[in-house]
Amino acid sequence: MKVPDPSLVYDLEVRVMDLEQKMEALEKALRGLSTGRKADDPSAYAPLPDPVLKLIKGGEHPVRVIRQHRLLTQKELGESCGIRANHISAIERGMSYGLKTARRLAHALQVPVDLLT
């Protein structure tokens, strides 16, 4: 039995990961088409009620306010966006975070990214 070339295996793994990302993007676009909106379109999200927006404008952390409005625990939010619950806790206490994390949180919370940044 011949042992496969490691570089070939690596190349195939990279291609599979690329295909998985493309499939995810296609599925997201299809979900957007079924609702008549693009998946990344901010209007695809239901508007937040005024009391929630008022809390955010008053200085409350947007991730915490929206998470609580959606009736999610930190653990549930973490599972839906792939961020550990203790990291979400730190973010809600004021730790800075990058755009990639903001996008993941915004997608999970169903809000535009600019609301969290």
N, C-alpha and C positions, 0 to 999 in steps of 0.2 A: 504494500500500500504506500502510495506516494504522499509525502507530507506537503500540504499546500504552502505556497509562497506567502510569508507574512505580509509583504507589501500588497499582494493581491487581496488578501483577507481585509486588510485595513482599507484599501480602496473600495471594496464592496461595502464595508460597514459605513463609510462616508456617504456612498451613493444611497444606501438604504435610509440613512438619517435625512438626507436631502429630500428623498421621495416622501418620507413621513411628514416633513415640514410643508411640502407642496400640497399633500393631501389635506393637511389641517387647514391650510389657507383656502383650498377649494371648498371644503366643508363649511368653513366660516362664510365664504361668499355665497354659497347655496342657502345657508340660513338667512342671510341678508336678503337674498332674492325672494325667499318665501314670505318675508314680511314686507317686501317692496322697498327695502332700504338697504344701503350698504352696511356691512357689519361694523365698520369703524365710524359710521356717521353718527355724530352726537345726537341727532334727532331720533336715532333708533332707541334711545333710552327714555323711559318715562321721566317727566320732570319731578324733581324733589319738591315736597311740600314746603310752604313758606316757613313754618317753624324750624325745619331742618336747616334751611338756608340761613335763617336768622342766627341759629346757634353757630354756624360756621363763620358768618360775618362777625359774630361777637367774640371770636377768638378760640372757639373750641376746635380741636383737631378734626379735620374733615374725614379722615379715615375712621376715627372712632364714632363720630356722629352718624355717618352713613352706614357703617357696620351695624350699629345699634338700631338704626331705623329699619334696616333689612332683617333684623332679628337674628343676626349671626353672632356666634361666639368667635373669639380670635382663632381657635382651633379650626372651626368650620371655614372661616375665611382663608386661613392658611392652606387648608386642603384644596380649596377651589382654585387658588392661584399659585400654589407651589412655593409658598413662603412659610417658614417656620413660625409657629404661634408666638414664640418668645421674640422673634424679630418684629412681628406686627405689634406686639406690646411695646417694644422699644420705639418703634415709629410713632405710635400713639402718644408716647411720652415726650416726643420732640426730636428723636434722632433723625438726622437727615437721611435721605435716600435718593437714589438715582432715577433717571427717566425710565429705565427698564423695569424697575420695581414699581414705579408709578403706573406704568402701562398695565402691568399684571394686576395690580390692585384695582385700577379703574375698570378693567374688563370684568373682574370678579364681582365688583360692587355695582356694575352696570351704570357707570357715570362717565362723562368725558374726562380725559386725563387732566385737562387744564383746571378742573375743580380740585384736584389733589396736589397740584404743583404751585 
